[in-house]
Amino acid sequence: MPAAMFKNIRAVLFDLDGTLIDSAPDLGAAADKMRTDRGLPSLPAQRYRPMAGAGARGLLAEAFGMTPDHADFAQMREEFFQNYAARLTQSTTVFVGVPELIAQLQARQLPWGVVTNKMARFTDPLVQALPLFQSAATVVSGDTTAHAKPHPAPLLYAAQQLNVPAGDCVYVGDDERDIVAGLAAGMGTVAATYGYLGAQADAKQWGAHAVVNSPQALLQYLNLA
């Protein structure tokens, strides 16, 4: 077990999709419905899973080979959003080990929160539907501030909401932009490899202070194990 890496930590912030919750089944199904509605064959769920962290851009690319510069992208993205909103928590689950991790943070009176690029139109009803988030001290969505990750603004805003200096926070995420944002905010950073990492991703190259392959592995870096 590694020695505790982060000292004097006063708060822990997390990305949402791929870090705290497994929303890939609902995200993938929202994109796949667009295919079947057009008479195209359904794709296996595992085709969509590695793209779940990239949102509409990644899922539409997988479903239709469509890029954001396509003339119909905005319209297709809104259709995807509507499909997703209709089944927001139908198949979404909290990752195994996350409730226990949060319980450990609470037991030590460490406030925690969420900083996601997911828009508030989805984040708000989702966190309200899942009991886990009742104890979250702050939830920052992708449109809460003027910039989304990898810009540090959402993370700095979350730290302000918690009244904790950014340097006393740790940010945990499953995408390189999470680590870029965390480093830019001056936070401790942890890359989570149990989420949606595609085969080509190498989290060790992101520059995070630590890499974990399970939620509870974070505790050993916080001296909470």
Stockholm file with secondary structure:
# STOCKHOLM 1.0

chainA/1-225         MPAAMFKNIRAVLFDLDGTLIDSAPDLGAAADKMRTDRGLPSLPAQRYRPMAGAGARGLLAEAFGMTPDHADFAQMREEFFQNYAARLTQSTTVFVGVPELIAQLQARQLPWGVVTNKMARFTDPLVQALPLFQSAATVVSGDTTAHAKPHPAPLLYAAQQLNVPAGDCVYVGDDERDIVAGLAAGMGTVAATYGYLGAQADAKQWGAHAVVNSPQALLQYLNLA
#=GR chainA/1-225 SS CCCCCCCSCCEEEECSBTTTEECHHHHHHHHHHHHHHTTCCCCCHHHHGGGGGGHHHHHHHHHHCCCTTSTTHHHHHHHHHHHHHHTTTTSCEECTTHHHHHHHHHHTTCCEEEECSSCHHHHHHHHHHSGGGGGCSEEECTTTSSCCTTSSHHHHHHHHHHTCCGGGEEEEESSHHHHHHHHHTTCEEEEECSSSCCTTCCGGGTTCSEEESSGGGHHHHTTCC
#=GC SS_cons         CCCCCCCSCCEEEECSBTTTEECHHHHHHHHHHHHHHTTCCCCCHHHHGGGGGGHHHHHHHHHHCCCTTSTTHHHHHHHHHHHHHHTTTTSCEECTTHHHHHHHHHHTTCCEEEECSSCHHHHHHHHHHSGGGGGCSEEECTTTSSCCTTSSHHHHHHHHHHTCCGGGEEEEESSHHHHHHHHHTTCEEEEECSSSCCTTCCGGGTTCSEEESSGGGHHHHTTCC
//
